[in-house]
């Protein structure tokens, strides 16, 4: 039996720890983990970086959106969203209607230290600070915001505690 009657969507910028926290949270709440980037890669047979190179950002976002909505139709899970997934038109509204949306927030300097050179992350580059700032207002629409500088285990426990509240 799962603790969560609805899904949990983890959102945030690159390097926030969505996949890591999701892997810890999923068994705690009794739901499967779906990493949206991994699902896109599995379904297309191409890496995110390759999809960006072959189809451009718009082409990648179309594939990502299709995978996102398919996942939401499948029922509750712990969903580690790609950083840009909740930014797409209608996505945040769909995520919020589907489950608990959690923004894993950390300062860009922390994210840069985690991501390093950004290998395999097509949008990581000189404009990354501006991109993070542009996405922040949309991320802030999440029902729960957590400090992603905390250990992943602490973040998973905080989400679990939120889900267990009456």
Backbone bond lengths (Angstrom), bond angles and torsions (degrees), N, CA, C in turn:
res aa  C-N    CA-C-N  psi(-1)  N-CA   C-N-CA  omega(-1)  CA-C   N-CA-C  phi
1 X - - - 1.459 - - 1.517 108.65 -
2 X 1.315 116.65 136.53 1.452 119.08 -177.79 1.523 110.80 -93.52
3 X 1.310 114.32 151.18 1.459 121.43 175.66 1.520 108.62 -72.30
4 X 1.335 115.54 -35.43 1.466 120.53 -176.38 1.520 110.48 -90.47
5 X 1.318 116.53 125.32 1.465 119.89 175.49 1.526 109.72 -88.66
6 X 1.327 115.03 -16.15 1.459 121.81 175.15 1.521 107.08 -123.65
7 X 1.309 115.78 171.70 1.456 119.96 179.08 1.516 112.16 -76.08
8 X 1.319 114.55 169.71 1.459 122.66 175.27 1.522 106.77 -126.39
9 X 1.321 116.45 120.70 1.459 121.61 178.20 1.520 108.95 -106.49
10 X 1.311 115.88 122.94 1.460 121.65 176.82 1.517 107.93 -97.77
11 X 1.328 115.59 122.15 1.456 120.30 -179.76 1.519 109.13 -123.23
12 X 1.304 115.67 164.53 1.459 121.12 177.77 1.504 110.25 150.75
13 X 1.293 115.28 174.56 1.458 121.54 -176.43 1.529 110.13 -75.90
14 X 1.308 114.67 167.80 1.468 120.99 177.81 1.525 109.97 -54.31
15 X 1.323 116.41 133.68 1.454 121.29 178.23 1.511 115.02 86.67
16 X 1.335 117.74 1.96 1.466 120.35 -177.74 1.527 112.76 -71.72
17 X 1.326 117.72 -20.26 1.455 120.58 178.79 1.515 114.17 102.70
18 X 1.311 117.61 20.47 1.469 121.03 -177.05 1.527 112.00 -59.16
19 X 1.311 117.40 -47.72 1.469 120.75 -179.45 1.523 111.44 -66.83
20 X 1.317 116.18 -40.60 1.469 120.85 -179.51 1.524 111.28 -65.77
21 X 1.325 116.39 -48.76 1.472 120.61 179.26 1.527 109.53 -64.80
22 X 1.315 116.85 -40.77 1.459 120.61 179.24 1.512 112.68 -58.46
23 X 1.329 116.63 -41.20 1.468 121.08 -179.86 1.529 111.81 -65.47
24 X 1.317 117.02 -30.67 1.469 121.17 177.50 1.528 110.25 -80.62
25 X 1.325 116.23 -40.37 1.467 121.28 -175.52 1.527 113.04 -70.51
26 X 1.315 117.94 -41.61 1.470 121.31 -172.37 1.532 112.98 -51.85
27 X 1.341 119.89 -51.44 1.467 117.78 179.29 1.531 113.22 -67.68
28 X 1.324 117.32 -27.34 1.471 119.98 178.84 1.524 111.54 -67.00
29 X 1.328 116.68 -35.09 1.467 120.18 -177.59 1.523 112.38 -99.97
30 X 1.330 117.11 -4.27 1.458 120.52 176.96 1.517 114.31 74.47
31 X 1.318 116.29 30.66 1.461 121.47 178.80 1.519 110.05 -122.86
32 X 1.328 117.50 154.02 1.460 119.10 176.07 1.528 110.46 -71.88
33 X 1.311 116.32 154.02 1.454 122.71 174.60 1.514 108.60 -97.70
34 X 1.316 115.71 130.66 1.460 120.75 170.99 1.519 107.37 -123.98
35 X 1.322 114.98 117.75 1.461 122.12 174.86 1.524 105.60 -92.18
36 X 1.322 117.41 114.67 1.458 121.02 -172.51 1.530 112.01 -61.51
37 X 1.333 117.79 -42.43 1.469 119.26 178.03 1.527 110.90 -61.37
38 X 1.329 117.11 -42.92 1.473 120.57 179.16 1.524 110.49 -64.26
39 X 1.316 116.40 -37.98 1.471 119.31 178.67 1.526 110.74 -64.58
40 X 1.322 116.81 -43.84 1.466 120.96 177.89 1.529 109.77 -60.18
41 X 1.319 116.01 -44.45 1.468 119.62 179.94 1.524 111.28 -63.45
42 X 1.317 117.14 -41.65 1.462 121.27 179.87 1.525 110.74 -65.60
43 X 1.321 116.48 -44.16 1.462 120.20 -176.72 1.523 113.19 -70.73
44 X 1.342 116.96 -30.86 1.463 119.77 -177.60 1.523 112.91 -98.09
45 X 1.324 116.89 -19.27 1.460 120.14 -175.41 1.519 112.61 74.34
46 X 1.337 117.03 14.34 1.466 122.07 179.65 1.519 109.90 -130.16
47 X 1.317 116.29 151.24 1.461 120.15 175.94 1.525 109.37 -73.85
48 X 1.318 115.33 161.44 1.461 120.34 176.72 1.525 109.61 -56.90
49 X 1.331 116.95 -45.25 1.466 120.63 -179.94 1.527 111.11 -60.49
50 X 1.332 117.60 -41.51 1.465 120.81 178.44 1.521 111.34 -65.53
51 X 1.317 116.80 -41.16 1.463 120.12 178.27 1.528 111.25 -61.76
52 X 1.331 116.48 -41.58 1.468 119.99 176.67 1.523 109.76 -61.56
53 X 1.330 116.53 -44.35 1.466 120.56 -178.37 1.527 111.69 -65.82
54 X 1.322 116.99 -40.10 1.467 121.71 -176.25 1.523 113.03 -80.47
55 X 1.336 117.28 -38.96 1.464 120.86 -170.77 1.523 114.07 -115.33
56 X 1.319 117.34 -8.06 1.459 121.05 -174.84 1.516 110.38 76.97
57 X 1.326 115.83 173.84 1.457 118.85 -178.02 1.522 111.64 -64.15
58 X 1.329 117.42 -41.20 1.470 119.89 -178.86 1.524 110.85 -61.83
59 X 1.327 117.49 -41.50 1.457 120.87 178.37 1.517 112.02 -64.97
60 X 1.336 116.01 -42.10 1.460 119.54 176.75 1.524 110.70 -62.47
61 X 1.339 117.06 -45.60 1.468 120.61 -177.64 1.525 111.48 -61.58
62 X 1.322 117.67 -33.78 1.466 120.26 177.80 1.528 110.24 -64.67
63 X 1.322 116.98 -44.49 1.470 121.11 178.29 1.526 110.04 -65.74
64 X 1.325 116.73 -43.10 1.460 121.90 -179.95 1.530 110.79 -61.82
65 X 1.333 116.94 -44.52 1.472 120.62 179.89 1.520 111.36 -62.71
66 X 1.316 116.55 -41.19 1.465 120.63 177.69 1.532 110.33 -60.68
67 X 1.323 116.42 -44.21 1.471 120.62 178.72 1.528 111.16 -66.37
68 X 1.330 117.01 -38.12 1.462 120.84 179.11 1.529 110.86 -62.00
69 X 1.323 116.86 -51.67 1.461 119.25 -177.31 1.525 111.94 -67.12
70 X 1.322 117.84 -33.76 1.464 120.70 175.60 1.525 110.00 -63.31
71 X 1.320 116.63 -41.94 1.466 121.32 179.05 1.523 110.71 -63.54
72 X 1.319 117.47 -43.81 1.466 120.37 -179.67 1.523 111.39 -63.03
73 X 1.319 117.25 -34.55 1.476 120.55 179.04 1.529 111.94 -70.57
74 X 1.315 118.16 -22.27 1.469 122.04 -177.75 1.517 112.92 -75.78
75 X 1.304 118.08 -14.61 1.455 120.64 177.97 1.511 112.85 110.27
76 X 1.325 116.79 -171.49 1.461 121.08 -174.31 1.527 112.96 -63.51
77 X 1.314 114.32 141.75 1.463 123.26 173.58 1.519 106.12 -162.26
78 X 1.307 115.93 175.86 1.458 120.88 166.46 1.522 104.10 -97.21
79 X 1.314 116.15 118.05 1.457 122.56 -174.03 1.522 109.84 -111.18
80 X 1.326 115.94 113.85 1.457 121.65 174.04 1.524 106.64 -90.44
81 X 1.326 116.06 102.69 1.464 121.55 -175.93 1.521 110.87 -79.02
82 X 1.321 115.67 148.67 1.453 119.66 167.92 1.515 108.23 -64.51
83 X 1.318 117.05 154.06 1.459 121.03 -175.13 1.512 114.96 -56.85
84 X 1.330 117.80 -32.71 1.450 120.90 -178.31 1.514 114.54 -93.34
85 X 1.319 117.60 -9.99 1.469 120.76 -175.51 1.529 113.40 -57.02
86 X 1.348 119.73 -48.00 1.468 118.51 -177.22 1.524 113.69 -74.28
87 X 1.311 117.33 -6.94 1.460 121.40 -178.36 1.525 110.94 -83.24
88 X 1.315 116.90 -21.55 1.463 121.21 -176.49 1.530 110.53 -67.20
89 X 1.347 116.67 148.91 1.472 120.00 -177.63 1.529 112.41 -53.31
90 X 1.320 115.14 127.74 1.452 122.04 177.17 1.516 115.63 82.24
91 X 1.318 118.29 -13.10 1.468 120.86 -174.31 1.526 112.55 -67.29
92 X 1.328 117.70 -45.63 1.466 119.33 -178.13 1.525 110.31 -64.08
93 X 1.310 116.82 -38.49 1.463 119.89 178.34 1.529 110.68 -63.90
94 X 1.328 116.46 -41.71 1.469 120.54 178.66 1.524 110.99 -65.86
95 X 1.312 117.12 -42.17 1.471 120.92 179.12 1.527 110.70 -63.33
96 X 1.318 116.84 -43.99 1.464 121.54 -178.29 1.529 111.04 -64.85
97 X 1.321 116.99 -39.22 1.467 120.47 178.02 1.522 111.23 -68.22
98 X 1.327 117.56 -28.94 1.459 124.01 -175.52 1.527 113.11 -82.06
99 X 1.325 116.96 -37.02 1.463 118.31 -174.29 1.518 113.23 -170.18
100 X 1.312 114.22 -163.23 1.460 121.84 177.86 1.523 108.25 -82.74
101 X 1.327 116.42 123.67 1.459 121.37 178.58 1.523 107.96 -102.28
102 X 1.335 115.61 124.08 1.461 122.75 -175.95 1.521 109.35 -119.00
103 X 1.322 115.86 121.42 1.469 121.03 176.55 1.521 108.32 -92.17
104 X 1.306 116.26 117.56 1.458 122.02 172.43 1.523 106.22 -89.73
105 X 1.307 115.41 104.75 1.460 122.03 -171.95 1.528 110.99 -107.93
106 X 1.324 115.14 132.77 1.468 120.77 174.96 1.522 108.11 -146.07
107 X 1.327 117.07 151.70 1.465 119.84 177.01 1.537 110.53 -60.88
108 X 1.315 115.72 149.31 1.456 120.81 -177.64 1.527 111.89 -57.77
109 X 1.315 117.49 -31.95 1.466 120.17 179.57 1.530 111.13 -64.09
110 X 1.326 116.97 -36.98 1.467 121.67 177.18 1.522 109.82 -67.98
111 X 1.332 115.82 -44.33 1.464 120.42 179.89 1.524 110.52 -63.24
112 X 1.329 117.02 -40.89 1.464 120.56 178.38 1.520 111.17 -62.33
113 X 1.320 117.07 -39.77 1.467 120.09 178.50 1.529 110.90 -64.77
114 X 1.327 117.22 -36.20 1.467 121.18 179.69 1.524 112.20 -72.85
115 X 1.315 116.27 -41.18 1.460 121.16 -173.47 1.528 111.84 -84.19
116 X 1.322 116.92 -27.05 1.462 120.03 -179.40 1.518 111.19 65.19
117 X 1.315 116.37 -126.74 1.466 121.39 -177.67 1.525 112.19 -75.97
118 X 1.334 117.36 -8.54 1.455 120.44 177.76 1.513 113.84 78.28
119 X 1.311 116.80 27.24 1.460 121.56 179.60 1.532 110.56 -52.06
120 X 1.334 116.42 126.42 1.456 121.37 178.86 1.516 114.19 80.13
121 X 1.323 116.89 5.75 1.472 121.34 179.93 1.528 107.45 -116.33
122 X 1.322 116.71 97.61 1.464 120.66 -171.14 1.528 115.99 -61.82
123 X 1.307 118.40 -24.85 1.462 120.01 -178.44 1.527 112.73 -95.67
124 X 1.337 116.55 3.51 1.458 119.60 179.75 1.524 107.34 -85.23
125 X 1.301 115.78 120.87 1.462 119.85 -178.67 1.512 110.39 -179.03
126 X 1.321 116.23 -157.91 1.468 120.27 -175.52 1.527 114.21 -58.69
127 X 1.315 119.11 -29.99 1.463 121.30 -178.58 1.508 114.81 -91.68
128 X 1.336 117.18 14.92 1.464 120.06 -172.61 1.532 112.93 -64.45
129 X 1.314 117.71 -36.51 1.475 119.38 178.86 1.522 110.83 -64.16
130 X 1.316 116.75 -43.10 1.466 120.71 179.36 1.529 110.68 -65.92
131 X 1.334 116.88 -38.63 1.463 120.60 178.62 1.526 110.44 -63.80
132 X 1.323 116.81 -44.73 1.473 120.79 178.52 1.531 110.54 -61.02
133 X 1.322 116.50 -43.00 1.466 120.36 179.89 1.530 111.07 -65.55
134 X 1.326 116.81 -37.80 1.464 120.22 179.99 1.526 111.95 -67.96
135 X 1.321 117.11 -33.60 1.468 120.68 -178.98 1.525 113.31 -80.77
136 X 1.314 117.23 -24.66 1.469 121.48 -173.00 1.532 113.96 -53.67
137 X 1.338 120.57 -43.73 1.470 118.09 -179.58 1.531 112.83 -61.38
138 X 1.306 117.26 -34.82 1.474 119.78 178.70 1.525 109.63 -71.69
139 X 1.325 116.81 -44.39 1.471 120.31 176.66 1.526 110.75 -57.57
140 X 1.328 116.65 -36.06 1.469 121.40 -176.67 1.522 112.74 -65.94
141 X 1.320 117.87 -9.67 1.462 121.15 176.00 1.532 112.09 -77.12
142 X 1.316 117.62 -5.30 1.462 121.61 178.62 1.525 110.19 -60.33
143 X 1.341 115.60 152.52 1.466 119.63 179.31 1.522 112.57 -74.69
144 X 1.329 116.84 -21.59 1.455 121.54 -179.00 1.516 108.29 -140.26
145 X 1.331 116.47 129.72 1.461 121.83 176.05 1.517 107.64 -116.17
146 X 1.336 115.79 128.95 1.459 120.91 179.88 1.529 110.22 -123.38
147 X 1.310 115.46 150.25 1.459 123.11 178.72 1.525 109.09 -77.40
148 X 1.317 116.06 104.20 1.465 120.93 -175.29 1.526 113.49 -76.25
149 X 1.334 117.33 7.17 1.458 118.69 171.15 1.532 110.49 -83.99
150 X 1.336 116.20 -11.79 1.468 120.73 176.52 1.524 109.76 -73.07
151 X 1.326 118.17 159.54 1.466 120.32 178.16 1.535 110.96 -60.40
152 X 1.325 118.00 144.50 1.468 120.93 -179.16 1.523 113.66 -54.37
153 X 1.332 117.42 -35.90 1.459 120.89 179.60 1.532 110.58 -63.83
154 X 1.323 117.10 -39.51 1.462 121.55 178.97 1.531 110.30 -66.60
155 X 1.321 116.63 -38.22 1.466 120.30 178.16 1.525 110.57 -65.41
156 X 1.323 116.74 -44.05 1.468 120.42 178.64 1.528 110.57 -61.56
157 X 1.323 117.07 -41.48 1.470 120.41 178.77 1.528 111.11 -65.27
158 X 1.323 117.58 -37.67 1.470 120.65 178.74 1.533 111.04 -65.67
159 X 1.321 116.44 -38.65 1.467 119.82 177.39 1.522 109.61 -67.53
160 X 1.321 117.18 -44.06 1.458 121.62 177.53 1.524 110.46 -57.61
161 X 1.319 117.48 -44.77 1.465 120.81 179.77 1.531 110.77 -61.79
162 X 1.311 117.57 -38.29 1.467 121.39 176.98 1.527 110.19 -63.10
163 X 1.320 116.56 -44.10 1.460 120.79 -179.21 1.525 112.44 -66.49
164 X 1.319 116.99 -30.60 1.460 121.10 -177.18 1.523 113.08 -81.69
165 X 1.333 116.94 -11.67 1.472 119.57 178.33 1.512 110.72 -67.11
166 X 1.338 116.08 139.24 1.484 118.49 178.64 1.518 111.77 -68.60
